[in-house]
Amino acid sequence: MSVKNAARLFHRRNRRSISGTPYTFDGTFTPEIRTMMRERRNSLGVSLQQLAEQIGVNISTLRKWEKGEVTTCQTVHINHIVEFLNGDYDRRLKSASIDARGFMHLWASLPEYVSGRLERALTIYRICSGHPDLQEKLMENFDSAMGGTLQRLMTRSWPAEKRMPDVGMSQREAQE
């Protein structure tokens, strides 16, 4: 059997039906399949990133599938794509989309100097993405800085009876 015939047989065996359509998906992104994916994703209000995470691929891979730059996928992704097209991920994706929109609304309501600083922190965190030890240290420093700042603000502006003890003080010292 030639390699070409073996590939055809392989794809035929892995073909899955897409409910409500005359189409099947065997790992080959036809123009119809690409359109269905894009339209379904858009109708759910889901970003490429959210769908890519759900399917288990890189965002650039999903983008290439939708644009037709890559015309086939690995067998492991066939079921995920069919499940997405059949609506099996709808509830999960809609929930993620609503959470993301809520976050974006919150982000937009922040003063520019706050959102700018948060964006810088996110950028630094992303730069450290290949180094979990650096990300962890970054978050420890962030938590420490935020806790220390909150502590100083509370001890300066709150009435004495509502103040929190200074960081590092024992309970006995705080009561005195």
Backbone torsions as a table, in degrees:
resi	resn	phi	psi	omega
1	MET	NA	133.6	-179.6
2	SER	-73.7	161.7	178.5
3	VAL	-61.3	-40.4	-179.2
4	LYS	-62.8	-45.0	178.8
5	ASN	-67.1	-37.1	177.5
6	ALA	-63.3	-39.9	178.6
7	ALA	-65.0	-42.1	177.8
8	ARG	-61.6	-45.7	179.6
9	LEU	-62.5	-42.5	179.3
10	PHE	-59.6	-48.3	-179.3
11	HIS	-65.9	-37.2	178.5
12	ARG	-61.8	-40.6	-179.2
13	ARG	-69.7	-26.7	-177.5
14	ASN	-99.1	13.7	-178.6
15	ARG	-72.4	133.9	178.6
16	ARG	-125.6	141.8	179.6
17	SER	-78.3	145.5	175.2
18	ILE	-106.5	114.7	-173.3
19	SER	-60.3	144.4	178.3
20	GLY	75.6	7.0	-179.9
21	THR	-137.0	162.6	175.6
22	PRO	-84.1	5.9	-172.0
23	TYR	-94.9	152.9	169.4
24	THR	-123.7	159.7	179.6
25	PHE	-126.7	124.5	-179.1
26	ASP	-118.3	13.1	-177.6
27	GLY	104.1	-3.0	178.8
28	THR	-103.1	124.7	-178.7
29	PHE	-87.5	94.8	175.3
30	THR	-76.7	165.3	176.2
31	PRO	-56.7	-35.8	179.9
32	GLU	-66.2	-44.3	179.9
33	ILE	-63.9	-43.8	179.6
34	ARG	-60.8	-43.5	179.4
35	THR	-63.7	-43.5	178.8
36	MET	-60.6	-42.8	179.5
37	MET	-62.3	-49.4	-177.8
38	ARG	-62.8	-45.7	-178.3
39	GLU	-65.7	-40.2	179.1
40	ARG	-65.7	-45.3	179.4
41	ARG	-60.1	-46.1	-179.7
42	ASN	-66.2	-39.0	-179.4
43	SER	-66.6	-28.4	177.0
44	LEU	-83.5	-11.6	-178.0
45	GLY	71.7	34.0	-175.3
46	VAL	-103.8	137.6	178.8
47	SER	-78.9	163.3	174.4
48	LEU	-57.4	-41.6	-178.7
49	GLN	-60.5	-45.6	-178.4
50	GLN	-63.9	-43.3	179.7
51	LEU	-68.9	-40.4	179.2
52	ALA	-58.7	-43.2	178.9
53	GLU	-62.7	-40.2	-178.8
54	GLN	-66.2	-41.2	-178.6
55	ILE	-79.0	-26.2	179.3
56	GLY	92.3	35.4	177.9
57	VAL	-129.0	168.6	175.4
58	ASN	-73.5	148.0	179.7
59	ILE	-57.8	-36.8	-179.5
60	SER	-67.5	-32.6	176.9
61	THR	-65.1	-47.0	179.4
62	LEU	-61.7	-42.7	178.8
63	ARG	-60.2	-42.5	179.5
64	LYS	-66.3	-36.6	176.0
65	TRP	-62.7	-48.1	-178.1
66	GLU	-64.0	-36.2	-178.7
67	LYS	-84.3	-12.3	-179.6
68	GLY	85.8	10.9	178.1
69	GLU	-71.9	-27.8	173.5
70	VAL	-123.5	127.8	-171.6
71	THR	-102.9	-5.3	177.5
72	THR	-137.3	161.1	176.3
73	CYS	-127.3	167.3	176.5
74	GLN	-70.7	152.4	-178.2
75	THR	-55.5	-37.4	-177.6
76	VAL	-59.0	-24.9	-177.3
77	HIS	-91.9	-12.5	-176.6
78	ILE	-57.2	-51.3	-178.4
79	ASN	-60.7	-41.4	-179.9
80	HIS	-62.3	-42.2	-178.4
81	ILE	-67.5	-44.0	178.6
82	VAL	-64.1	-41.9	177.9
83	GLU	-61.3	-40.6	176.1
84	PHE	-62.4	-48.7	-178.7
85	LEU	-65.5	-29.3	178.7
86	ASN	-83.1	-3.1	176.4
87	GLY	91.3	7.2	-178.1
88	ASP	-66.9	-22.0	-178.7
89	TYR	-100.8	-0.2	-172.3
90	ASP	-53.2	-52.2	-175.5
91	ARG	-61.1	-46.6	-179.4
92	ARG	-62.7	-44.4	-178.7
93	LEU	-69.1	-39.2	178.1
94	LYS	-62.9	-41.9	178.9
95	SER	-61.4	-45.0	179.0
96	ALA	-63.8	-37.7	-179.6
97	SER	-67.0	-41.5	178.6
98	ILE	-64.4	-43.7	177.9
99	ASP	-59.3	-43.0	-179.2
100	ALA	-66.0	-41.3	178.8
101	ARG	-64.7	-40.1	178.1
102	GLY	-62.4	-42.1	178.2
103	PHE	-63.6	-43.4	-178.9
104	MET	-64.7	-36.2	177.4
105	HIS	-64.7	-44.2	177.8
106	LEU	-61.5	-46.0	-179.4
107	TRP	-59.1	-44.1	-178.0
108	ALA	-66.1	-25.8	-178.0
109	SER	-83.4	-7.9	179.5
110	LEU	-76.5	149.1	173.5
111	PRO	-60.3	150.6	-175.1
112	GLU	-59.6	-37.4	-179.0
113	TYR	-67.4	-28.0	177.6
114	VAL	-77.3	-49.4	-178.9
115	SER	-63.2	-33.4	177.9
116	GLY	-63.7	-42.6	179.0
117	ARG	-68.4	-40.6	177.7
118	LEU	-63.7	-39.3	178.3
119	GLU	-63.8	-39.8	176.0
120	ARG	-62.1	-41.3	179.0
121	ALA	-63.4	-41.7	177.8
122	LEU	-63.8	-40.7	179.5
123	THR	-62.7	-44.3	178.5
124	ILE	-62.6	-41.5	178.9
125	TYR	-61.3	-43.8	179.2
126	ARG	-65.1	-38.2	178.9
127	ILE	-60.3	-32.4	-179.3
128	CYS	-87.7	12.3	-171.9
129	SER	-57.8	-30.9	179.5
130	GLY	-85.9	3.8	-175.8
131	HIS	-132.5	83.2	-177.3
132	PRO	-57.2	-31.8	178.8
133	ASP	-65.0	-38.3	177.4
134	LEU	-70.1	-39.2	177.6
135	GLN	-61.1	-43.1	179.9
136	GLU	-63.2	-44.2	178.8
137	LYS	-63.2	-41.6	177.3
138	LEU	-58.1	-46.2	-178.7
139	MET	-67.5	-37.3	176.3
140	GLU	-61.4	-45.9	178.9
141	ASN	-63.9	-39.9	178.7
142	PHE	-62.1	-49.2	179.8
143	ASP	-60.2	-42.7	-179.7
144	SER	-63.2	-46.0	-179.7
145	ALA	-63.8	-43.3	-179.5
146	MET	-66.6	-43.2	179.0
147	GLY	-63.0	-43.6	178.9
148	GLY	-64.1	-41.0	179.1
149	THR	-64.8	-45.2	178.8
150	LEU	-61.8	-42.2	179.1
151	GLN	-58.9	-47.9	-179.7
152	ARG	-63.6	-41.3	179.2
153	LEU	-63.3	-42.4	-177.6
154	MET	-69.3	-36.1	-178.2
155	THR	-76.8	-21.7	179.7
156	ARG	-86.5	-40.5	-168.9
157	SER	-109.4	-10.0	-178.8
158	TRP	-93.1	150.9	174.9
159	PRO	-60.1	150.6	-174.2
160	ALA	-54.2	-38.7	-176.5
161	GLU	-70.9	-17.4	179.4
162	LYS	-103.0	-4.4	-176.9
163	ARG	-69.7	148.6	174.9
164	MET	-91.1	150.0	177.1
165	PRO	-66.1	151.9	178.3
166	ASP	-61.7	148.0	177.2
167	VAL	-62.3	132.9	178.5
168	GLY	93.6	-9.4	177.8
169	MET	-82.6	145.8	174.4
170	SER	-76.3	164.8	-179.8
171	GLN	-63.7	-36.6	180.0
172	ARG	-63.3	-44.7	178.5
173	GLU	-62.3	-37.0	-178.1
174	ALA	-69.0	-31.8	-178.6
175	GLN	-76.8	-24.6	-177.3
176	GLU	-75.7	NA	NA
